[in-house]
Amino acid sequence: MAHDLFTDKYVPKNFEEFIGNVEIVERAIAWAKVWQEGTRQKPLFLYGASGVGKTALAFLIAKEMGWQLFEMNASDLRDKESIEKIAGAATSNSSLFGGKRLILLDEVDGLQSQDRGGAGAINSIIKEANNPVILTANDAYDKKLVSLRTTTEMLEFKKINYLSIAKHLRGVAAKENIEFDEEAVKELAKNCGGDMRSALLDIQSLAPKVTIENVRALSFRERKEKVFPVMGKIFKGRSIKEIKDAVDSADVSADMLSLWVEENIPRQFDAIDAGRAFDVLSRADVFNGRIMNRQHWGFLKYSIFLSTAGVGLSKTKDYHSFIPMAFPSILSSLSSSSSKREMRKRIAAKIGEKMHCSRRDALADLPFLLELIKNEKYAKDFSWFFGFDEAELAFLYGKKSDDKKIAELVKEAKVLEKNVILERLHGKQATLFG
């Protein structure tokens, strides 16, 4: 159909079409084959960011193995009847047509603490299961899931490389007769943050032509459109009802609104009104402290009122000039530091694997190794030996991943890898025939 969503239309039809996380796909195939041969295996726990293919892989395994799929998500696991239904499907020796049945428990991190049975009930089911079981989650390290982590084989999905996403988007665009600029598709792939589902929805929304201008407009609009009108009402509103109605209709959390308000008070008000606004905001923070200390969430309405209508009506005059709202700087800082920590962990894991030491020890030695890696004489050797990719080398060198020096270093490392393989092959042949 012409109106089919691209996320449905371009779902992978076989394992070869699956994009990203190759090692996990291979492990899942091996796991499925062992089950097919009649040997029970631990359930697979697939976790990672949204849109990276966790659920798609489970569907693909069921399809390729010829298994019946029995799917439920967290919202289906909240009463005794639902749990017993899963238990029956899991313990049954075969499906209606005599083959295996794949039990897919999707988004298990969505379980609520009040859900009857919860993770404990799931654990009881999978321990007795006579059929393969796959669980998925965005956050596998939620406290509610601690018991599941010990009884399953955990496989972490990484975000899909933007180059792989861009390549797929170009293929989709060609099939759908969508005009596109090469740089626009690359930008679209970068903006989706490794989320293939998001990328497909974005390119469909931009059809029939994808330009760098509308990609950037889409990115800006998605980030801002939910909060901008609300912020405008908070700072420009003249009545409690006007501000309260805007806040009530906002598709933004109270915590997020508070961060936006705090960031923009000095931008929207002069010094005197900014002081008055911060005084009101501090009172909202007092109620937030009481909520945390007493766990009395009845105070939340006072906190929200003070941090929105209270701040907005603390001004002594109207402000008519347009001053753009600023994104909360604390969120940018946290995001940046978090990504840097994750990158250091990735690099340390690769070093630890090669040096036969823990990730912690590798992190401690990283400053010394960094001096050697930056030495042009050894740079390509270390890049090849540790298997660093463009992003990791860019982080180590303090450059962008598309920097010419980084690209050249990656190219040299690949040439070195090829030469090493050839030398080893020649060495084996010499041993055999010499």
NUMI-938627 format. One line per 10 residues: number of its first residue (from 1); their letters; for each residue x, y, z of C-alpha. Coordinates in nm, 4 decimals, always signed. Each point is the difference from the previous one (the first is absolute). Layout:
<atoms>
NUM = A = X:Y:Z; ... .
</atoms>
This chain:
<atoms>
1 = MAHDLFTDKY = +0.0000:+0.0000:+0.0000; +0.1108:+0.3551:-0.0724; -0.0562:+0.1029:+0.3625; +0.1887:-0.2861:+0.1656; +0.2408:+0.1188:+0.2643; +0.3615:-0.0451:-0.1070; +0.0675:-0.1629:+0.3390; -0.2338:-0.2836:-0.1040; +0.0822:-0.0005:-0.3696; +0.3766:-0.0227:+0.0480 .
11 = VPKNFEEFIG = +0.0204:-0.2338:+0.2974; +0.2839:-0.2519:-0.0659; -0.1271:-0.3053:-0.1890; +0.3011:-0.2181:+0.0841; +0.3172:+0.0084:+0.2086; +0.2042:+0.1417:-0.2893; -0.2230:+0.3107:-0.0057; +0.0421:+0.0620:+0.3735; +0.2088:+0.3149:+0.0554; +0.2489:+0.0361:+0.2851 .
21 = NVEIVERAIA = +0.0937:-0.2114:+0.3041; +0.1372:-0.2830:-0.2135; +0.1486:-0.1936:+0.2926; -0.3324:-0.0043:+0.1844; -0.1834:-0.1210:-0.3105; +0.2520:-0.2820:-0.0430; -0.0308:-0.0980:+0.3669; -0.3810:+0.0033:-0.0207; +0.0062:-0.2222:-0.3110; +0.2307:-0.2488:+0.1749 .
31 = WAKVWQEGTR = -0.2255:+0.0056:+0.3074; -0.3079:-0.0687:-0.2131; +0.1690:-0.2893:-0.1823; +0.0888:-0.1697:+0.3299; -0.3617:+0.0324:+0.1101; -0.1119:-0.1408:-0.3351; +0.2191:-0.3043:+0.0626; -0.1823:-0.0624:+0.3269; +0.2419:+0.1410:+0.2583; -0.1375:+0.2551:+0.2462 .
41 = QKPLFLYGAS = +0.1796:+0.3334:+0.0244; -0.0117:+0.2941:+0.2356; -0.2467:+0.2671:-0.1161; +0.1546:+0.2889:-0.1938; -0.0323:+0.3421:+0.1582; +0.0392:+0.2584:-0.2795; +0.0459:+0.3520:+0.1299; +0.0991:+0.3385:-0.1379; -0.1391:+0.3253:-0.1368; -0.3269:+0.0244:-0.1916 .
51 = GVGKTALAFL = -0.0026:-0.0699:-0.3726; +0.3162:-0.2142:-0.0149; -0.1768:-0.3234:-0.0953; -0.0626:-0.1975:+0.3208; -0.3601:-0.0923:-0.0745; +0.0684:-0.0255:-0.3743; +0.2677:-0.2636:+0.0669; -0.2397:-0.2050:+0.2131; -0.2629:+0.0087:-0.2777; +0.2633:-0.0928:-0.2557 .
61 = IAKEMGWQLF = +0.1194:-0.2999:+0.2024; -0.3567:-0.1306:+0.0287; -0.0509:+0.0429:-0.3732; +0.3298:-0.1543:-0.1118; -0.0251:-0.2942:+0.2398; -0.3647:-0.0667:-0.0849; -0.1116:+0.0535:+0.3584; -0.3367:+0.1283:+0.1162; +0.0392:+0.3388:+0.1731; -0.1694:+0.0657:+0.3340 .
71 = EMNASDLRDK = +0.0520:+0.3694:+0.0849; -0.0887:+0.1957:+0.3129; +0.1312:+0.3234:+0.1483; +0.0180:+0.1471:+0.3492; -0.3547:+0.1347:-0.0143; -0.1235:-0.3580:-0.0502; +0.1778:-0.1321:+0.3120; -0.2029:+0.1681:+0.2698; -0.2404:-0.2673:+0.1214; -0.0060:-0.3688:+0.0869 .
81 = ESIEKIAGAA = -0.1977:-0.0999:-0.3097; +0.2545:+0.1541:-0.2396; +0.2940:-0.1557:+0.1806; -0.1663:-0.3435:-0.0065; -0.0657:+0.0434:-0.3720; +0.3719:+0.0568:-0.0619; +0.0900:-0.2896:+0.2269; -0.2215:-0.2325:-0.2015; +0.1523:+0.1120:-0.3305; +0.3546:-0.0285:+0.1340 .
91 = TSNSSLFGGK = -0.0309:-0.3451:+0.1577; -0.1977:-0.1581:-0.2847; +0.2222:-0.2417:-0.1921; -0.1057:+0.1208:-0.3445; -0.2119:+0.2502:-0.1866; -0.3298:-0.0712:-0.1746; +0.1870:-0.1299:-0.3051; +0.2538:-0.2072:+0.1884; +0.3032:+0.2340:-0.0151; +0.1647:+0.2181:+0.2588 .
101 = RLILLDEVDG = -0.1663:+0.3103:+0.1370; +0.2086:+0.3145:+0.0574; -0.1101:+0.1898:+0.3097; +0.0757:+0.3715:-0.0384; -0.0341:+0.2123:+0.3146; +0.0427:+0.3510:-0.1372; +0.0932:+0.3120:+0.1982; +0.0287:-0.1756:+0.3362; +0.1540:+0.3138:+0.1523; -0.3516:+0.1442:-0.0233 .
111 = LQSQDRGGAG = -0.1100:-0.2194:+0.2909; -0.1304:+0.2038:+0.2916; +0.0919:-0.0763:+0.3597; -0.3680:-0.0574:+0.0795; -0.0443:-0.2525:-0.2811; -0.1044:-0.3316:+0.1438; +0.2840:-0.2481:-0.0317; +0.2201:+0.2266:-0.2110; +0.3544:-0.1187:-0.0675; -0.0359:-0.2837:+0.2508 .
121 = AINSIIKEAN = -0.2914:-0.1473:-0.1941; +0.1931:+0.0286:-0.3271; +0.2945:-0.1772:+0.1613; -0.2206:-0.2893:+0.1063; -0.1329:-0.0291:-0.3542; +0.3357:-0.0016:-0.1762; +0.1520:-0.2530:+0.2403; -0.2658:-0.2529:-0.1016; -0.0251:+0.0986:-0.3665; +0.0202:-0.2762:-0.2593 .
131 = NPVILTANDA = +0.0040:+0.2577:-0.2783; +0.2515:+0.2734:-0.0909; -0.0540:+0.3304:+0.1813; +0.1237:+0.3470:-0.0965; -0.0355:+0.3068:+0.2215; +0.0592:+0.3582:-0.1136; +0.0544:+0.3233:+0.1911; +0.1441:+0.3457:-0.0456; +0.1472:+0.0002:+0.3509; +0.1019:-0.3477:+0.1132 .
141 = YDKKLVSLRT = +0.1594:+0.1388:+0.3162; -0.3228:+0.1223:+0.1531; -0.0155:-0.1162:+0.3631; -0.3245:-0.1872:-0.0699; +0.1817:-0.2312:-0.2427; +0.2922:-0.1095:+0.2193; -0.1295:-0.3583:+0.0288; -0.0380:-0.0311:-0.3792; +0.3608:+0.0965:-0.0669; +0.1304:-0.3125:+0.1717 .
151 = TTEMLEFKKI = -0.2303:-0.2452:-0.1770; +0.0400:+0.1275:-0.3569; +0.2739:+0.0543:-0.2562; +0.0310:+0.3754:-0.0362; +0.0840:+0.1496:-0.3413; +0.0434:+0.3758:-0.0275; -0.1069:+0.1629:-0.3269; +0.2187:+0.2930:-0.0994; -0.1392:+0.2989:-0.1853; +0.0236:-0.0482:-0.3756 .
161 = NYLSIAKHLR = +0.2840:+0.1861:-0.1711; -0.1314:+0.3025:-0.1869; +0.1808:-0.1035:-0.3189; -0.1915:-0.3299:-0.0031; -0.3241:+0.1880:+0.0585; +0.0817:+0.2469:-0.2803; +0.0692:-0.2852:-0.2415; -0.3350:-0.1605:+0.0839; -0.1821:+0.3333:-0.0366; +0.1508:+0.0508:-0.3455 .
171 = GVAAKENIEF = -0.1302:-0.3413:-0.1020; -0.3470:+0.0794:+0.1336; +0.0003:+0.3386:-0.1745; +0.0926:-0.1611:-0.3311; -0.2833:-0.2541:+0.0289; -0.2541:+0.2657:+0.0988; +0.1141:+0.2517:-0.2666; +0.0929:+0.2537:+0.2677; +0.2416:+0.2699:-0.1147; +0.2808:+0.0608:+0.2473 .
181 = DEEAVKELAK = +0.3231:+0.1869:+0.0576; +0.2854:-0.2243:+0.1106; +0.0890:+0.2284:+0.2912; -0.3658:+0.0227:+0.1039; -0.0298:-0.3771:+0.0312; +0.3227:-0.0116:+0.1997; -0.1299:+0.2763:+0.2294; -0.3293:-0.1827:+0.0438; +0.1873:-0.3171:+0.0958; +0.2096:+0.1875:+0.2560 .
191 = NCGGDMRSAL = -0.3010:+0.1735:+0.1527; -0.1857:-0.3242:+0.0713; +0.2625:-0.1034:+0.2574; +0.0356:-0.3593:-0.1150; -0.3781:-0.0548:-0.0088; -0.0880:-0.1618:-0.3353; -0.3732:+0.0173:+0.0647; +0.0214:+0.3750:+0.0593; +0.2083:+0.0468:-0.3163; -0.2557:-0.1836:-0.2149 .
201 = LDIQSLAPKV = -0.2886:+0.2042:+0.1414; +0.1962:+0.3208:-0.0589; +0.0809:-0.0708:-0.3645; -0.3617:-0.0987:-0.0647; -0.1192:+0.3262:+0.1565; +0.2358:+0.2007:-0.2247; -0.0963:-0.1745:-0.3265; -0.0076:+0.0704:-0.2942; +0.3217:+0.2035:+0.0403; +0.2669:-0.0061:+0.2710 .
211 = TIENVRALSF = +0.2179:+0.3120:+0.0179; +0.2452:+0.1165:+0.2635; -0.2338:+0.2903:+0.0820; -0.3077:-0.2112:+0.0771; +0.2092:-0.2565:+0.1933; +0.1315:+0.2726:+0.2274; -0.3449:+0.1528:+0.0306; -0.1424:-0.3391:+0.0973; +0.2695:-0.0534:+0.2626; -0.0532:+0.3444:+0.1508 .
221 = RERKEKVFPV = -0.3775:-0.0325:-0.0074; -0.0034:-0.3387:+0.1737; +0.2245:+0.1248:+0.2793; -0.1806:+0.3265:+0.0610; -0.3626:-0.0064:-0.1108; -0.1282:-0.1711:+0.3151; +0.1527:+0.2472:+0.2440; +0.0263:+0.3342:-0.1836; -0.3699:+0.0990:+0.0058; -0.0247:-0.0967:+0.3661 .
231 = MGKIFKGRSI = +0.3074:+0.2044:+0.0924; -0.1438:+0.2959:-0.1885; -0.3188:-0.0167:+0.2086; +0.1971:-0.0320:+0.3258; +0.2118:+0.3099:-0.0623; -0.2548:+0.2124:-0.1925; -0.3255:-0.1154:+0.1625; -0.2101:+0.2485:+0.1954; -0.2236:-0.2290:+0.2040; +0.0222:-0.3166:+0.2067 .
241 = KEIKDAVDSA = -0.2564:-0.1716:-0.2237; +0.1899:+0.0835:-0.3212; +0.3270:-0.1424:+0.1330; -0.1619:-0.2969:+0.1763; -0.1919:-0.1039:-0.3130; +0.3236:+0.0039:-0.2044; +0.1862:-0.2040:+0.2626; -0.2851:-0.2534:+0.0318; -0.0080:-0.0587:-0.3754; +0.3797:-0.0310:-0.0305 .
251 = DVSADMLSLW = +0.1489:-0.3277:-0.1160; +0.3044:+0.0717:+0.2176; +0.0743:-0.1245:+0.3529; -0.0112:+0.2350:+0.2990; +0.3714:-0.0564:+0.0664; +0.0903:+0.0877:-0.3573; -0.2166:+0.3151:+0.0086; +0.1700:+0.1079:+0.3207; +0.3443:-0.0331:-0.1612; -0.1135:+0.2068:-0.3004 .
261 = VEENIPRQFD = -0.1453:+0.2679:+0.2277; +0.3172:+0.0183:+0.2115; +0.2210:+0.0311:-0.3093; -0.2082:+0.2757:-0.1604; -0.0912:+0.2282:+0.2915; +0.3100:+0.2216:-0.0446; -0.0545:+0.0051:-0.3766; -0.3661:+0.1031:+0.0113; -0.0063:+0.2358:+0.3032; +0.2108:+0.2960:+0.1079 .
271 = AIDAGRAFDV = +0.2140:-0.0205:+0.3165; -0.2746:+0.1081:+0.2434; -0.2678:-0.2338:-0.1390; +0.2537:-0.2833:-0.0363; +0.0758:+0.0303:+0.3729; -0.3713:-0.0137:+0.0818; -0.0468:-0.3016:-0.2305; +0.2924:-0.1932:+0.1499; -0.1388:+0.0673:+0.3474; -0.3292:-0.1643:-0.1013 .
281 = LSRADVFNGR = +0.1843:-0.2874:-0.1714; +0.1969:-0.0642:+0.3197; -0.3292:-0.0466:+0.1871; -0.1004:-0.2607:-0.2586; +0.3289:-0.1756:+0.0739; -0.0878:-0.0064:+0.3706; -0.3115:-0.1985:-0.0836; +0.2054:-0.2341:-0.2207; +0.2227:-0.0673:+0.3013; -0.3033:-0.0774:+0.2157 .
291 = IMNRQHWGFL = -0.1290:-0.2402:-0.2651; +0.3301:-0.1912:+0.0023; +0.0337:-0.0017:+0.3795; -0.3582:-0.0860:+0.0864; -0.1061:-0.1765:-0.3212; -0.3122:+0.2136:+0.0123; -0.0819:+0.0649:-0.3639; -0.2898:+0.2265:+0.0905; +0.2576:+0.2796:+0.0125; +0.0690:-0.0398:-0.3738 .
301 = KYSIFLSTAG = -0.2885:+0.2265:-0.0987; +0.1523:+0.2839:+0.2055; +0.3431:-0.0558:-0.1539; -0.1404:+0.0041:-0.3544; -0.2130:+0.3106:+0.0699; +0.2890:+0.1975:+0.1495; +0.2535:-0.0972:-0.2702; -0.2377:+0.0974:-0.2839; -0.2832:+0.2415:+0.0843; +0.1873:+0.1301:+0.3061 .
311 = VGLSKTKDYH = +0.3084:+0.0836:-0.2057; -0.1988:+0.1460:-0.2881; -0.2102:+0.2320:+0.2172; +0.2936:+0.1168:+0.2137; +0.0925:+0.2558:-0.2677; -0.0757:+0.3664:+0.0613; -0.0506:+0.0894:-0.3665; -0.0806:-0.1550:-0.3383; +0.2799:-0.1061:-0.2340; -0.0874:+0.0359:-0.3695 .
321 = SFIPMAFPSI = +0.3344:-0.0579:-0.1693; +0.0735:-0.3477:-0.1401; +0.2989:-0.1753:+0.1570; +0.0560:-0.3640:-0.1041; -0.0269:-0.2610:+0.2730; +0.3213:-0.1828:+0.0922; +0.0254:-0.3751:+0.0472; +0.0858:-0.0896:+0.3660; +0.3804:+0.0073:+0.0168; +0.0109:-0.2577:+0.2784 .
331 = LSSLSSSSSK = -0.1553:-0.2594:-0.2320; +0.2582:+0.0716:-0.2690; +0.2793:-0.0348:+0.2565; -0.1364:-0.3260:+0.1381; -0.0483:-0.1419:-0.3488; +0.3535:+0.0958:-0.0995; +0.1627:-0.1437:+0.3128; -0.2075:-0.3185:-0.0260; +0.1027:-0.0611:-0.3615; +0.3645:+0.0640:+0.0894 .
341 = REMRKRIAAK = -0.0173:-0.2539:+0.2846; -0.1551:-0.2569:-0.2298; +0.2691:+0.0593:-0.2624; +0.2766:-0.0422:+0.2606; -0.1614:-0.3259:+0.1107; -0.0143:-0.1240:-0.3598; +0.3662:+0.0798:-0.0568; +0.1024:-0.1513:+0.3343; -0.1911:-0.3203:-0.0802; +0.1928:-0.0416:-0.3267 .
351 = IGEKMHCSRR = +0.3323:+0.0698:+0.1721; -0.0849:-0.2368:+0.2846; -0.0867:-0.2793:-0.2429; +0.3359:+0.0285:-0.1761; +0.2086:+0.0646:+0.3100; -0.1773:-0.2697:+0.2069; -0.0949:+0.2385:+0.2773; -0.3177:+0.1449:+0.1467; -0.1702:+0.3053:-0.1435; +0.0896:+0.1900:+0.3182 .
361 = DALADLPFLL = +0.3709:-0.0778:-0.0431; -0.0216:+0.0960:-0.3665; -0.1539:+0.3365:+0.0950; +0.2828:+0.0597:+0.2478; +0.2601:-0.0687:-0.2719; -0.1832:+0.1940:-0.2710; +0.1961:+0.3293:+0.0443; +0.3305:-0.1848:-0.0578; -0.1330:-0.1945:-0.2986; -0.1419:+0.3222:-0.1384 .
371 = ELIKNEKYAK = +0.3491:+0.1460:-0.0317; +0.1078:-0.3030:-0.2049; -0.3160:+0.0000:-0.2107; +0.0511:+0.3674:-0.0877; +0.3568:-0.0706:-0.1098; -0.0153:-0.0088:-0.3817; +0.2591:-0.2773:-0.0050; -0.2307:-0.2381:+0.1875; -0.3463:+0.1435:-0.0711; -0.1102:-0.2437:-0.2722 .
381 = DFSWFFGFDE = +0.1426:-0.3001:+0.1895; -0.1960:+0.0809:+0.3141; -0.3138:+0.0822:-0.2009; +0.0143:-0.3399:-0.1687; +0.1007:-0.1942:+0.3112; -0.2808:+0.1327:+0.2190; -0.2554:+0.0190:-0.2837; -0.0967:+0.3625:+0.0593; -0.2676:+0.1422:-0.2311; -0.0348:+0.3587:-0.1299 .
391 = AELAFLYGKK = -0.1996:+0.1238:+0.2996; +0.2435:-0.1454:+0.2530; +0.3067:+0.1387:-0.1785; -0.1687:+0.3385:-0.0318; -0.0642:-0.0025:+0.3755; +0.3619:-0.0925:+0.0756; +0.1356:+0.2694:-0.2324; -0.2563:+0.2620:+0.1019; -0.1242:+0.0358:-0.3573; -0.3202:-0.0602:-0.1963 .
401 = SDDKKIAELV = -0.0584:-0.3508:-0.1369; -0.0033:+0.1326:-0.3588; +0.3379:+0.1737:+0.0423; +0.2445:-0.0774:-0.2839; +0.2712:-0.1127:+0.2399; -0.2361:-0.2476:+0.1668; -0.1181:-0.1340:-0.3374; +0.3599:-0.0453:-0.1147; +0.0934:-0.1781:+0.3228; -0.2929:-0.2412:-0.0328 .
411 = KEAKVLEKNV = +0.0978:-0.0671:-0.3612; +0.3621:-0.0725:+0.0986; -0.1147:-0.2316:+0.2797; -0.2147:-0.1972:-0.2458; +0.2935:-0.0333:-0.2402; +0.2170:-0.1215:+0.2876; -0.2664:-0.2516:+0.1013; -0.0143:-0.1331:-0.3566; +0.3806:-0.0338:-0.0141; +0.0112:-0.1828:+0.3324 .
421 = ILERLHGKQA = -0.2641:-0.2469:-0.1202; +0.1922:-0.0612:-0.3226; +0.3241:-0.0531:+0.1895; -0.1656:-0.2532:+0.2261; -0.1488:-0.1830:-0.2965; +0.3357:-0.0092:-0.1770; +0.1630:-0.1230:+0.3171; -0.2447:-0.2896:+0.0210; +0.0556:-0.0888:-0.3637; +0.3774:+0.0020:+0.0535 .
431 = TLFG = -0.0446:-0.2356:+0.2907; -0.2198:-0.2338:-0.2021; +0.2061:-0.0067:-0.3200; +0.3504:+0.1006:+0.1125 .
</atoms>
